[in-house]
Amino acid sequence: MEVALLVILILVAMFAVVTVFRTVRIVPQARAANVERLGRYSRTLDPGLNFVIPYIDRVRPLIDLREQVVSFKPQPVITEDNLVVDIDTVLYFQVTDPRAAAYEIANFIQGVEQLTVTTLRNVVGGMDLEKTLTSRDTINSQLRGVLDEATGKWGIRVNRVEIKAIDPPKTIKEAMEKQMRAERDKRAAILTAEGLRQSQILTAEGEKQSAILRAEGERTSQILKAEGQSQAIDEVFQAVHRNDPDPKLLAYQYLQMLPQLASGPGNTFWVIPSEVTSALQGVSKAFTEALPQSAATREQPERDRPAGSEAVREAEAAAAEAKAEAEADSLPRSIERGKAVPDPLGDLNRSRDRA
């Protein structure tokens, strides 16, 4: 009797504990749980501590209210130009209505996947391969619009749809690689030609500027040289006229220039002008003229004076020899006499005679 009472007490205690556990339900944050009372939807439990009627209310599995990411396996899609490409998509969605997500569709993940595949085939089917590869943003926006509209009644909000990869067939990949390589080679050749063209243009511009600067420098140099020569000639001319040289000095300078005329390495034949005889006569006359004597000179006896007569005799002998050579070369002189030879000594003598 006592044993049976003890068993009954233990069973009552266990029933009480189970009843308490079935009465109290704790829902975590960002989760939701639907409650069915006698098989009919009753309410949705909020996060925190909740109480239900045991053995009457049944709590369904928790539903995650956070944003979820689902990656679907690559799906074959035929483009407008009849090429099969594999498109891998990623879906970002969030449950906004736990009741609709639980009772409007059996498996909303599978429903979203199939809806994504069908929508993707409709969108990509109207594009060729080139446009498909370059229009990911357009495809994403169209997919998101269709999915968000279709899944609204399921209590799901589609935030983003992203295309991870678009894989064309292997042969198409090889052809695209060849095309891209050809385009890169073309751009490289164009850039090389442009660089060479710019280099040649810059080089030509530099040479042009250099030639202009050299020409300006040469012109300035020649102008400065001409101005210097002009000033030098003017200074010499002014000095000559200012000092008023006599014909004897000019004749002597004229004779000093004759050896320089024949000093060139190619001068194997040169003509003595006819005025050289007059220059020699002027020099000899200069040596033979009596110089003014000082008082000391006059007082010296004739035997004590310097031997000026010897210098005079040497000058006379040199003049006579030069005259003889000039007469001996009269034939070439007569040939060259037709040419106009400048005679500064004769001009000076004639100017003095006129004066």
Buried (B, 14 or more C-beta within 10 A) or exposed (E): EEEEEEEEEEEEEEEEEEEEEBBEBEBEEEBBBBBBEEEEEBBBBEBEEBEBEEEEBBBBEBBBBEEBEEEBEBBEBEBEEEBEBBBBBBBBBBBBBBBBBBBBBEEBBEBBBEBBBEBBBEBBEEBEBEBBBEBBEEBBBBBBEBBBEBBBEBBBBBEBBBBEEBBBEEEBEEEBEEEEEEEEEEEEEEEEEEEEEEEEEEEEEEEEEEEEEEEEEEEEEEEEEEEEEEEEEEEEEEEEEEEEEEBBEBBBEBBEEBEEEEEEEEEEEEBBBBBBBBBBBBBBBBBEEEEEEEEEEEEEEEEEEEEEEEEBEEBEEBBEEBBEEBEEEEEEBEEBEEEEEEBEBBEBBEEEEEE
